Amino acid sequence: MQQALDFRDESEAINALLLPLSDADFARQTLFKGWTIDEVLRHLHVWNIAADLALSDAAAFHAFLGQMAAGIKGGRLPDFEQVYLEGLSGTGLRAAWIGQARAMTPRFAAADPRARVQWVGPEMSVISSITARLMESWAHAQAIYDVLGVERIDSDRIGNIVRLGVNTYGWTFRNRKEDPPGPMPRLRLTAPSGAIWDYGEGDDLIEGSASEFCQVVTQCRNIGDTSLSVQGPVATRWMAIAQCFAGPPQDPPPPGARHRA
């Protein structure tokens, strides 16, 4: 399954970013909810473990859900994740996280992509599960690139995230108790390789960098902080609230709130 290999390759790219850091560096606070690099990486590691359990051990996954439900009562999700990982941090956390990502890749790559697995919300297909892990890894890592002042160089594997953005167009509105205001706008996006990715047939148009489109639908950036060209009322509304990840409606960061140092 190519999506599993893309997940592995994205994890390796993030690992290369983290390798030069000292233990003290992992305590640096990012612009994502004030989470530290440690907290961002713990979040990715815990939910990679959870996805792996959902694939290979349903009983263990349900036990994990029980631990999580008890652990977040009256607290923050990062606090539960710290307890779950027994305080693992810094370079030791990085090693455990990349080790888990490398170990789970062949299990997902060999699995039936159409098989169903349990998750926190509705069950999903195996291919959706590993694609979600790719998207989460890419999106949360943006905060680390930002705080370190490193310009990210993407590859065409972000096409998986573009497709998630496309597939969640209608859901973005329904999740907010709104009807989609019209057909999905046409997308004309330039991939990192220079290829042009076209989606949609609506009258409105969103045009520009595929990387910036991914930043908007994952809520790493406010649309006003990108160079995307957005034409038409449907496109404007979608880009104001786009959300390609599960859960209750969340608003994108305010203009200027998320940026590279």
Buried (B, 14 or more C-beta within 10 A) or exposed (E): BEBBBBBBBBBBBBBEBBEEBEEEBBEBBBBBEEBBBBBBBBBBBBBBBBBBBBBBEEEEBEEBBEEBEEBBEEEEBBEBBBEBBEEBBBBEBBBBBBEBBEEBBEBBBEBEBEEBBBBBEEEBBBBBBBBBBBBBBBBBBBBBBBBBEEEBEBBBBBBBBBBBBBBBBEEBBEBEEEEBBBBBBBBBBBBBEEEEBEBBEBBBBBBBBBBBBBBBBBBBBBBBBBEBEBBBEBBBBBBBBBBBBBEEEEEBBEEEEBEEE
